[in-house]
Amino acid sequence: MIIPEGKQDKQGIDNSSKNQREFTREDESLPPSYQDVAFSQPEGQQRGGAASVPVPRPSQPPILKPTNFLYLSNNDRSIKGCYTINPFMTIPSSLLPPLAEGTSPNDRKNLDLQVKDGSIDVDIWLARPEESDLAGVPKNRATLYLKSKDGSVTARVRNVNTPVPFLLNVYAKDGSVTICLPQAFQGPMSLTTKNGSISLSNPLLEASTALAQIDSTRRYFVGDLSAIRDEEWNGDELKAESKDGSIKVKFVDEVTVRKPGLFSRMFGF
């Protein structure tokens, strides 16, 4: 499904389509005291400042009809909004954009967002049918691809109900990358920045095993490391790269809790 850039205002693909809706979030800012060195001790053991802790917040999926194989491409306009993706949904090939030369239908992404000159700021909800409706459907993971050549990329991923395994591939040539993962995320992370810092929130850092750092790439495994076998991994996975910007990763439902300052301790506020 491809939406020509010139028709986006009429179709409301950025603001009011059924598959996309902006909504206000109480507090999506990342904790200001993230570590620049991701292999260091958890943030709570550092000096004072703000600490990020997982605090449950009610998160309800938007009332959007799910879609699949959604492709949006803009030249000089940012992409913002909310998308509900059902990777098990069948879309007639006649409604999908033509495949690039040398690619096959298996190369299609369940969500593919690309901007040449602008930012990407999206909420992604992954939906899954009832098990009884999945008979004969291949249980592949969802593939999510976000790319900006000149702008930042921010993505918040959530599950509507039962967790859906996914591969999130994010690239920002000239801008920062901010990723918020669902609490159920379990799998490898590969984070690369040529000219910037890499930081994980405290809860994510505590749930992660550092695997390697080679040049500008750091690799982790989030969750139970015994879940990995010497075979192709088809579970959750994050690949994020920024040529000229920082990379920050956290769990989606974390909030920032600031430690009381001197005057707060003295006067009780």
N, C-alpha and C positions, 0 to 999 in steps of 0.2 A: 504494500500500500504506500504510494508515494504522493506527496502533496506538493505541487509546484509552488515555488516561493511567491510568485506574483499573485496567487490566489488565496494566500493565507488569511488576509484580513476578512475576505468574504466568508470563508469557511470557518473562521474563528479557531484555527488549529492551535494558536498560542494561548487563547484565553477562554474559550467557551465551548469547545467541542466536547462530545460525550466522553472522549478518551483522554481529556486533559482538563485540569481545573486548578487554578492557583488557590491556595488557602493559607491563612495566617497561622504561623507557628509561634507558640509562646516564647520559646528560647531555643534557637538552633545554633547559637554561637558556640564556638569551640572554647574549651577552657584556656585561659591565657597563659597558663604555666606548663604547657606541654613540653616534653623533653625534646631537645634537638638531637640528642644521642639516644637512639631507641634501644640500645643494648644496656642502658643504665638501670638503676634501681627504680622501683615504682615511685610515682610522683608524690604519694603520701608520705614518703620518707625523706623528701627534700625539705628545704626551708619553706616558710609560710607562703601564702598566696592562695589562689583558687584551686580547689581540688574537684576532680570530676568523679562522681559516684553514680552507679546505676540506681536511679530512683524511678519506680514505676509511674508511668503517666498513661491515662486512658488514650489509646490510639485506635480510632475506628477507620476502616477503609472508606474511601469516598464512594458516593453512589455513581459509579461509572461502569458502563458495560465493558467487560474485558475485550481485549483485542489481541492479535498475534502478528508477528512479522511486521511490526510498525516501523516505517522508515521515514525520517524527517531530515531534510538537508536545507540549510540556509547559507547564503553567502555573507550577508552583513547584518544579520538580525539574530539576537539571542533566542535561546529556547528555554522557556520556563513553564512549569506546570506539573500535572499529576497524571500518571499513566497506570492503568491496571492491565497487567499482561498475564494471559493464560497460555503458557507454552504448549498446552495440549490441544488448543483450538485449531480446527481445520479452516483454512482460508483458501477459496478457489484460486488457482494459479493465475486465472485471467484478471484477478483483482490486485495481484502483486506486481511490484515494479520489475522490469526486465533484469535478468541476471547479468552481471559484468562478465566480460569475456574470460573464459577459463575457469569459471566457477560453476558449481552445481547447486541444486536446491538445498542440499545439506549444508551449504555455506551461508544460508540466510540466517540473520540474527533475529531473535524474537523481539528485540528492541534495538534500533540502530539510529542514533542521533548524531548528526555531524554539523558543525558550524565552522565557517572559514574565518569570520571576523565577528566574534561575539562570544558570550559566555553560555554555559549550560547550568541550569539550576532546577533539578527535578526531584519529585517523589515518585518512587516506583513501588507498586504493590504487586506481588506475585500471587496469582490465584491458581487454585487446583481443583478440578472436579472431584466428586465423590469417587471412592475407589471402584464402586460398581459401574461407573461410567468410563473407566479406564481400560476395560477389557480390550486387549489387542493393541493398545496404544503404547509405543515405545517409551520407556521411562528415561528419556534423556533430560539433562539439566537445561535450564533456561540460559540463553546466551544474550548478554546485554553489552552493547558497545557504545561508548560515549567519546566523542572526539571534538576538540576545539583547536584550531590552528593559532588563534590569537584571542585568548580569553580564559577565564577560570572555569573549572568543572566541579560542580557540587552535586552529589547524589545521595539520597536517603532511600534505603531499600527495606521494605517490610513485607511480611507474609499476611495474606488475608486470613488464612486459617492454618491448615497443615503446611509446614515448611516445604518450600520448593527449592531443590538444589539449583545453584546458578553459577555461571562464570561471568564475572563483571570485569570488563576490559576498558580501562579509562586512559585517555591520552590527552595531554595539554601541552602544546608546543611552547606557548608563551603565556603561562598563567599557573595559578596554584590549583591543587586538587584536594578536595575535601570529601571523604567517604564516610557514611554512617551505615554500619552493617546491622542486620537483625541479630538479636541475642542468640538465636539458634545457629548462627554461622559457625561452621566447623570445616576447616580446610586450610590450604596454603595461601600465603600472601607474598607477592613479589612487588616490591616498591622501588622505583628507580627515579632519581632526579639528578640531572647534570649540574644544576646550579641552584641549590636550595637545600632545605632541611627536611628530614623525615621524622614524624612524631606520632606516637600512639598515646591514646588516653590511658590513664592508670588501670581501669578495669580490663581494657583490651590487652594491655601489656602483661598484666598478671595472668591472663588466659592464654598467652602466646608463648611458644617455644622458639627462641632464636635459632635459626638453622645456619645462616651464612651471611657474610657481607663481602661482596666482590666488587671492587671499584665503587660505582655509584648505586649499586643494587643491594637491597637487604631482603632476606627471605625469612619468613616465619611460618609456623603452623599454629593455627588457633584451635584450641580444644584438645581432645584426647589424641595424642600422637600415635597411640596403638591402633587407631582406626585406619591408618595408612598401610597399604600393602605394596609389594613390589610389582605393581601393575598400573595400568592407566587409571588416573584419578578422575572420577566422574561426579564428585561431590562439589561442595562450595569451593569457590576459588576467586581470588581478587588479584588482578594485575593492574597496577597503576604506574603511570610514567609522566613526568613533567620535565621538559627540556630546560625550562627557566622558571622555576617556582617551587614552592614547598608542597609537601604532601602530608596531610593530617588524616588519621583514621580513628574512628571511635565507634561505639555501639549507638544505635539510633535513639534509644530511650534514655541516654545519659543526660543529666543536667549539671550545671555548674553550681557548686556550693562553696561560697567563700568563707574562709576562716575569719572569725571576728578580729578586728583590729584593736589597737591599744585603747582608743576611746570607748569602743564597744565593751571591752572587758572592764574598764574603770567605771562606766556609768550605766552599764547593763542594757545597752541597745546596739 
